[in-house]
Amino acid sequence: MMKWRNASVARWSNIPAQNHKLMNINGVFIEDTFAEAFPMRATRIIITGINYKWARHAAETMTGFATSVIGCKVEAGIERELGNHETPDGRPGIAVLLFATDRKTLEAQLQARIGQCVLTCPTTAVFAGLEGEGQIALGKNLRYFGDGYQTSKQVDDHRYWRIPVMDGEFLCEETTGYQTAIGGGNLLVFARSLSQVLLACEAAIDAMSMLPNIILPFPGGGVRSGSKVGSKYKTLSASTNHPYCPTLKGLPDNVLDKNVEAVMEIVIDGLSVEDLNLAMRRGIEAICDLGKAQGIEKITGGNYGGKLGPHHFYLREIMGGDQI
Amino acid sequence: MSATTIEYKGSGDHRVDMHWLQQALEQDLSPKEISKSTLKLGSEQVLLGDVFSIDGKLSASELSLKNSSNRLDYVGIGLPSDKTLLVEGDCGHYLGQQLAGGRLICNGSALHYAGCNMQTGSIEIMSNAGDYVGGSIAGNKRGMAGGRLLIHGNSGDFTGDLMRRGLLMVAGNIGDHCGNRMIAGTITSMGSVGKNAGNGMRRGTLLFPSKPASMATGFNDCGRHSLGFLPLLMRDIRAPESAFQALHPMRRRVQRYLGDASVDGQGEVLIWIG
């Protein structure tokens, strides 16, 4: 994964040896380290449609190519499905979370994606899903697509824009809230085979996907291309995390045990520390439920010695103790 | 804190200007000071204490106007957001004019210009209201600018004249020229609507259960539609206890008329169907 936040080759040297206490859950070694994460700005929107099919079409399209802020400017994903009783207009809906490094980028990406992926999608409407610390434009500028035929309606201090389109009206709220959030929470899973690490990650992703206020922005929630900072090629700022590549086992930099055949990462963005704590705990629990018997060797986190961000998620604290 | 009571003692055939209450609230006058101030009745100056008796302090959040009459004009004018005024009886003209966030409940009827130029807050009239409800006083370019005005009975002609924003709900019937020169906002009714609805309408929504007796000639039939904003609006409409609660909260199917084209307007008259 081309992410600078998962990059440091030398991170193991930053962890004092005395901290390497044993913690095993169902035979899976939990490394005594922390996953490092950084502040982001996040917003939530609610997309509704005539049915889930069309609401999901819009949500999936607008969260496409939104895996990493490095290449995509924004990280986005579907948070969950919403029942008719949970949406402003009483139709089936999808909650979408978007994360960016700053408010301006978040707003620009949101508008571009709403304009190209939701406005265009038959029967959909879009609403604010967050009160937040401040407001960013949702339909505020999109309304000009109405070419003067747009009208607004203010209900309960919320302004909605009604833009005439070929299937009737596209209804969108003028603004949505945004708040400080956290990006880059992560877990790294080591297993004896590719199929076993996939199985473990899928179990963790399923468990975490049940939770509100988080998304797993990478394809299917998993990441195979962890990266390190820098490259032998001067034009590249990041390159494959070769210490974790199983086909390079035995080389001096490689840190994998000989019985580890594959490593997979799960990246988590969340609205608060508590949300990430809970998600990581559920993820680790799901992986450890499979246990060493299913080939899971170890779980660790992306630790960069505090250089990446102020949020440190200590795996053993998350799991509630030094040893189990 | 218990409600402060203001009792109207009578003023013969003279109309009473209730601006004094707004001034007393702004200046936080004591009942004694109010009683000693003067009030103009016709061509005479009288002591306010001769016309009203006040029990309690005006700093109370809830005020009650007892024995009210349709001779009392400007009741609740500019009522601020921290005040509730309960009016027992009828009111004269200009009830709740320029309401500034307060809550005004009149358990009788009101004459003309109720809620005109109101800004925010809510007015509830338990019986009927006269002409120019939610409208504008002569000379102003904009009428009601926000808040909710609910009339449980009927309203007269020119309901919502020059209305700019807010929600005007009439549980009964509405007279002629409803939404005349309307700029924006929403007017809805559960009864019938008279002639020439939407004349000169620029924007805004008129939402009725049946077609008005006649609409301005500049309206075009846009056909039948399911409009997504209506369930949102229904939350507002169904919020207070009224006949409107009989409407289904998810109702959204309407016949739409767009106008008034004579002023290049994009107002709409929506008629519930289905």
Interface residues (C-beta under 8 A of the other chain):
Chain A: T48 P88 D89 G90 R91 A125 Y149 T151 S152 K153 Q154 V155 D156 H158 Y160 R162 G168 E169 L171
Chain B: R165 A184 T186 R203 T205 H225 S226 L227 G228 F229 P231 L232 L233 R235 D236 P249 M250 Q266 E268
